[in-house]
Amino acid sequence: MNAQVAFRRIDSDSLGPIAPLVDNPLVTEVMVVGPHDVYVEVDGKIALTPVSFSSDDELMHVITTLVESVGRRVDADHPLCDARMADGSRLHVALPPVAVDGPLVNIRKFLHGPLIAEDLVRLGTCSQTEIGFLKACVVARANILITGGTGSGKTTLLNILSGYIPADERIVTIEDAAELQLRQRHVARLESRPAIPGQDPITIRDLVITSLRMRPDRLIVGEVRGPEALDMLQAMNTGHDGSMTTLHANRPRDALARLETLVLMAGYDLPVRAIRSQIASAINVVAHLERMRDGSRKVVQISEIAGMEEEVISMQDIFRFVRTGVDEQGRVAGHFSPGGVRPRILDRLTDLSIAVPDELAALYPSASDPAE
């Protein structure tokens, strides 16, 4: 199926009753649960709307239109579809018998015009100093793992950090549904493909392996969720410094344990200590995000991997978000606090003759700019 068919745009009439929700710039996600319940996410909070479909047939017509617009197929024999729409929005569909109470549709809308670091500071997602540290990590070619739950802002942070990669470096991105918005020109974008009739699937692992033959200076994997974790770690350990990826996890320590499990999925009988040693040498920094009860998203912890201590991966906190309660508007209150440990990444900057960002110079005065 050619690209013109696979990515043709759909008009508002084809979306039926959810068209106003998809067009509303305040709505970040539309969630359809059967023909009668349609939810939206606005400012990080989910709300039931008065919108509904007149019948199962009308809902299925909209689903068919959406799926066919991206060159995919969905029916009782193939009840799941995960794809990128023409405008970049992420589409997920689940039909009976997988969806017990009726068809499910999720449209996570594409943000036109990528956010910048100042937006995260303004929204209270992180502090200027945290962003300065993460910027230093990117410039110093540290390998960064961004962790958090669903909808916590992992991809948004990955997008912003990728903006600090120098324009003269070759970047290869690998995603299930391409949604990264890199501003550099020299970017090779790869997207996985599910199994469809007559065509074999192309997995994230396939793409990680093939990307290493493309001479990447930086490798960015939208999300690690399977055996490709082993190939990603090996790439980080064999000269592909400055790589970045995201991982679903509740805490940074949980993320490292989950990486172990994903590596074992590759089918190799590796000792746990060997896996942990590879993780400790591959990952330099873990940035963890959470979606708060008030719907806001925050970088609650940034940690450096300090190596191995016997059988355990050693981590040291560089920044933490300290909760102090809830304000009068019901918003989570708190402040971003440095961990008190001088980040090792500052030594790396010095070795590379790169000036320490202003945001960090005041916090770590001993990390002076290298002499010219």
C-alpha positions in Angstrom: 0.0 0.0 0.0 1.5 3.3 -1.0 2.4 6.1 1.3 -0.3 8.4 -0.1 -3.0 5.9 0.9 -1.4 5.0 4.2 -1.1 8.6 5.4 -4.1 10.4 3.8 -5.8 13.0 6.0 -9.4 12.6 7.1 -11.9 15.4 7.3 -13.9 16.3 10.3 -17.1 14.8 8.9 -15.5 11.4 8.9 -14.9 11.6 12.7 -18.6 11.9 13.5 -19.5 13.2 16.9 -15.9 13.2 18.2 -14.7 15.8 15.6 -15.1 18.8 17.9 -13.1 17.0 20.5 -10.3 16.2 18.1 -10.3 19.8 16.9 -10.3 21.3 20.4 -6.7 22.5 21.1 -7.3 22.1 24.9 -8.0 18.4 24.5 -4.8 16.3 24.6 -6.4 12.8 24.3 -9.8 11.5 23.2 -10.9 8.1 24.7 -14.0 6.3 23.4 -15.4 3.4 25.5 -18.2 1.9 23.4 -20.7 4.0 21.6 -22.1 5.9 24.6 -19.0 7.0 26.7 -16.5 9.4 25.4 -13.8 10.8 27.7 -11.2 13.5 27.1 -8.0 14.6 28.9 -7.7 18.3 29.5 -4.8 19.7 31.6 -3.9 16.2 32.7 -7.4 15.4 34.0 -9.9 12.9 32.5 -13.5 14.0 32.2 -16.6 12.3 30.7 -18.1 14.4 27.8 -21.8 14.6 26.7 -20.7 13.3 23.3 -21.9 9.9 22.2 -22.4 7.8 19.0 -25.9 7.0 17.9 -25.1 3.3 17.4 -22.4 0.7 17.3 -22.5 1.0 13.5 -21.7 4.7 13.6 -18.8 4.0 15.9 -17.5 1.2 13.7 -17.8 3.5 10.6 -15.5 6.1 12.3 -13.1 3.4 13.4 -12.9 1.9 9.9 -12.3 5.4 8.5 -9.5 6.1 11.0 -7.8 2.7 10.5 -8.0 2.8 6.7 -6.6 6.3 6.7 -3.3 4.9 8.0 -3.3 1.9 5.7 -4.2 -0.6 8.4 -6.9 -3.2 8.9 -9.0 -4.0 12.0 -11.8 -6.6 12.4 -12.7 -9.5 14.6 -9.7 -11.5 13.3 -7.3 -8.6 13.8 -8.9 -6.7 16.7 -5.9 -4.5 17.6 -4.4 -1.5 15.8 -1.7 0.9 16.9 -0.7 3.5 14.4 0.3 7.1 13.7 -2.3 9.3 12.0 -1.6 11.8 9.2 -1.2 14.7 11.6 1.1 12.8 13.9 -1.5 11.9 16.5 -1.3 8.4 18.0 -4.2 6.0 17.3 -5.0 2.9 19.2 -8.1 0.7 18.5 -9.3 -2.5 20.3 -12.4 -4.4 19.1 -14.3 -7.3 20.6 -13.5 -10.0 21.5 -10.5 -8.3 23.0 -12.5 -5.3 24.1 -15.2 -6.9 26.3 -17.8 -4.1 26.5 -17.5 -2.7 23.0 -14.9 -1.0 20.7 -12.2 1.1 22.4 -10.5 4.1 20.6 -7.7 6.3 21.9 -6.4 9.3 20.0 -3.4 10.9 21.7 -3.2 14.2 19.9 -0.1 15.5 18.3 1.3 18.7 19.7 1.9 21.1 16.8 5.1 23.0 17.6 7.3 21.2 20.1 7.6 22.4 23.6 10.9 23.9 24.7 12.7 23.7 28.1 11.3 27.1 29.2 7.8 25.6 28.8 8.6 22.8 31.3 10.0 25.3 33.8 6.9 27.6 33.4 4.5 24.6 33.8 6.4 23.5 37.0 7.5 20.2 35.5 11.1 20.8 36.5 13.4 23.6 37.6 15.8 25.6 35.5 18.7 23.9 37.3 17.4 20.4 36.4 17.0 21.3 32.8 20.6 22.8 32.9 21.9 19.5 34.3 20.0 17.4 31.6 21.3 19.8 28.9 24.8 19.2 30.2 24.2 15.4 30.1 23.2 15.6 26.4 26.1 17.9 25.5 28.6 15.6 27.3 27.2 12.6 25.4 25.8 10.8 28.5 23.4 7.9 27.9 20.0 8.9 29.3 17.1 6.7 30.4 13.8 8.6 30.9 11.3 6.7 33.0 7.8 7.1 34.3 4.2 6.0 34.0 1.8 6.3 31.1 1.1 9.9 30.2 3.8 11.2 32.6 5.6 13.3 29.9 8.5 10.9 28.9 8.2 11.6 25.2 7.9 15.3 25.7 11.1 15.4 27.8 12.8 13.2 25.2 11.8 15.7 22.5 13.2 18.6 24.4 16.5 17.0 25.3 17.0 15.9 21.7 17.0 19.6 20.8 20.4 20.0 22.5 22.1 17.5 20.2 24.5 19.4 17.9 23.3 19.9 14.4 26.4 18.3 12.9 25.7 14.9 14.4 23.7 12.1 12.6 20.7 11.0 14.6 18.7 7.8 14.1 15.3 7.6 15.8 13.4 4.4 16.3 9.7 4.4 17.4 6.5 2.3 17.3 4.6 5.3 16.1 6.8 8.2 15.0 6.0 11.2 17.2 9.4 12.7 18.0 9.8 16.2 16.6 13.5 16.7 16.2 14.6 20.1 14.9 17.9 18.9 13.4 18.1 18.3 9.6 20.2 15.1 9.6 17.7 12.7 11.2 17.0 9.2 10.0 13.6 8.2 11.3 12.6 4.5 11.6 9.1 3.2 12.5 8.1 -0.4 13.4 5.3 -2.2 11.6 2.9 -4.7 13.0 2.1 -8.0 11.3 -0.5 -7.5 8.6 -1.8 -10.0 6.0 1.0 -10.7 3.5 3.7 -8.8 5.4 5.9 -9.8 8.3 6.2 -7.5 11.3 9.2 -5.2 11.7 9.9 -4.9 15.4 11.8 -2.3 17.4 14.5 -4.9 17.9 14.8 -5.3 14.1 15.2 -1.5 13.8 17.7 -1.2 16.6 19.9 -3.8 14.9 19.6 -2.3 11.5 20.2 1.2 12.8 23.7 0.3 13.9 24.6 -0.2 10.3 23.5 3.4 9.6 26.5 5.1 11.3 24.5 6.9 14.0 26.2 9.5 16.2 23.2 9.4 18.4 20.6 6.6 18.7 17.1 7.6 20.1 14.6 4.8 20.8 11.2 6.2 21.6 10.5 3.4 24.1 12.2 0.2 25.1 9.7 -2.5 26.0 11.1 -5.9 24.9 14.2 -7.8 23.9 15.6 -4.8 22.0 16.8 -3.7 25.5 19.8 -5.9 25.1 20.7 -4.5 21.7 20.2 -0.9 23.0 22.5 -1.6 25.9 25.1 -3.1 23.7 25.0 -0.1 21.4 25.4 2.2 24.3 28.4 0.2 25.5 30.1 0.1 22.1 30.7 3.6 21.1 27.2 5.1 20.7 27.4 7.6 23.5 24.7 10.2 23.9 21.9 7.8 23.2 18.5 8.2 24.8 15.4 6.1 25.4 12.3 5.9 27.6 10.9 3.1 29.8 7.7 2.6 31.7 8.5 2.3 35.4 7.2 3.5 38.8 10.6 4.4 40.2 14.2 4.7 38.8 15.2 1.6 40.8 12.2 -0.3 39.3 13.3 0.8 35.9 16.7 -0.9 36.3 15.0 -4.1 37.5 12.7 -3.9 34.5 15.6 -3.5 32.1 17.0 -6.8 33.5 13.8 -8.5 32.7 13.7 -7.1 29.2 17.2 -8.2 28.5 16.3 -11.8 29.6 13.5 -11.7 27.0 16.2 -11.7 24.3 16.6 -15.4 25.0 20.2 -15.5 26.1 21.1 -17.3 29.3 23.0 -14.4 30.8 24.0 -14.2 34.5 22.1 -11.5 36.4 25.4 -9.9 37.5 26.5 -9.6 33.9 23.2 -7.9 32.9 23.5 -5.5 35.8 27.1 -4.7 35.0 26.1 -4.0 31.4 23.3 -1.7 32.6 25.6 0.1 35.0 28.2 0.8 32.3 25.6 1.7 29.6 23.2 4.1 31.4 24.7 7.2 32.9 21.6 9.1 34.0 18.0 8.2 34.9 15.3 11.0 34.8 12.0 10.0 36.3 8.7 11.7 35.8 5.3 11.3 37.5 1.8 12.6 36.8 0.5 14.1 40.0 -3.0 13.8 41.4 -3.8 17.3 40.2 -2.9 16.3 36.6 0.5 18.1 36.5 3.6 16.3 35.4 6.9 16.7 37.2 10.5 15.4 37.0 10.5 14.0 40.5 14.0 12.4 40.5 17.2 12.6 38.5 19.9 10.1 39.4 23.3 9.2 38.1 24.5 5.6 37.8 27.6 5.3 39.9 28.6 1.7 39.0 28.4 -1.6 40.7 28.7 -2.3 44.5 29.0 -6.1 44.7 25.7 -7.4 43.1 23.8 -4.1 43.2 23.8 -1.1 40.7 24.8 2.0 42.7 22.8 5.2 42.1 23.1 8.7 43.5 20.4 11.3 43.5 21.2 14.6 41.8 17.8 16.2 42.1 14.5 15.4 43.8 11.0 16.9 43.9 10.1 17.4 47.5 6.3 17.5 48.1 5.1 19.9 50.8 1.4 19.5 50.5 -1.5 20.9 48.4 -2.2 24.6 47.8 -5.6 26.3 47.9 -6.3 25.5 44.3 -5.7 21.8 45.0 -2.4 21.7 43.2 0.5 19.7 44.4 3.0 22.0 46.2 6.7 21.4 46.6 10.2 22.3 45.4 13.0 20.8 43.4 15.9 20.1 45.7 19.5 19.2 44.7 20.8 16.0 46.2 24.0 17.5 47.5 26.3 15.3 45.5 28.4 16.9 42.8 27.4 15.2 39.5 30.1 13.2 37.7 28.9 14.6 34.4 30.6 17.9 35.3 34.0 16.2 35.2 33.0 14.8 31.8 32.3 18.4 30.6 35.7 19.5 31.8 37.4 16.6 30.0 35.6 17.7 26.8 36.6 21.4 27.3 32.9 22.3 27.4 31.8 25.2 29.7 29.5 24.2 32.6 25.9 25.6 31.9 25.1 28.8 33.9 22.3 27.0 35.7 24.8 24.6 37.3 27.8 26.9 37.9 26.0 28.7 40.8 25.0 25.4 42.4 28.4 23.7 42.0 30.9 26.6 42.1 33.8 24.1 42.3 32.9 23.1 38.7 34.4 26.1 37.1 34.5 26.6 33.3 37.6 25.1 31.7 40.3 27.4 30.7 40.3 28.7 27.2 
